[in-house]
Amino acid sequence: MASPGKKAFALRIDPVLWAEVERLAAAELRSVNAQVEMLLREALRARLGDAAMARLARRKPAPG
């Protein structure tokens, strides 16, 4: 079950890539879900920069 305020969605992913995410999550003592979220945040920060991430953090998420 999704946490309140978080969007749930289905993700189709290559099994080899999924296995690597699982391995990394276990090594960093995270759930796979938390690992995927952390990797997405890292990727957005790399693309958008810290200032843009700060702006996103201040925005209210769209309902849905």
C-alpha positions in Angstrom: 0.0 0.0 0.0 1.3 3.5 -0.9 2.1 5.9 1.8 -0.3 8.8 2.2 0.7 11.7 -0.1 2.8 9.5 -2.3 1.9 8.5 -5.9 1.8 4.8 -6.7 2.4 3.6 -10.2 3.4 0.4 -12.1 6.9 0.3 -13.4 8.1 -2.0 -16.2 11.9 -2.5 -15.9 14.5 -4.8 -17.3 15.1 -7.7 -14.9 18.9 -7.2 -14.9 18.5 -3.5 -14.0 16.0 -4.4 -11.3 18.4 -6.9 -9.8 21.1 -4.2 -9.6 18.7 -1.9 -7.9 17.8 -4.6 -5.4 21.5 -5.3 -4.8 22.3 -1.7 -4.2 19.2 -1.3 -1.9 20.3 -4.2 0.2 23.9 -2.9 0.4 22.6 0.5 1.6 20.0 -1.0 3.9 17.0 0.5 2.1 13.9 -0.9 0.6 13.9 -1.2 -3.2 11.2 1.5 -3.2 13.3 3.9 -1.1 16.3 3.1 -3.3 14.4 3.9 -6.5 13.1 7.2 -5.0 16.7 8.1 -3.9 18.1 7.4 -7.4 15.4 9.5 -9.0 16.2 12.4 -6.7 19.9 12.0 -7.4 19.2 12.0 -11.2 17.0 15.1 -10.9 19.5 16.9 -8.8 22.2 16.1 -11.4 20.0 17.4 -14.3 18.4 20.3 -12.6 20.8 21.4 -9.9 20.3 22.0 -6.2 18.4 25.3 -6.7 15.8 23.6 -8.9 15.5 20.8 -6.4 14.9 23.3 -3.6 12.1 24.9 -5.7 10.5 21.5 -6.3 10.6 20.7 -2.5 8.6 23.9 -1.8 5.9 23.0 -4.3 2.8 21.2 -3.3 2.4 18.0 -5.3 -0.5 17.8 -7.8 -3.4 15.7 -6.7 -3.6 12.3 -8.3 
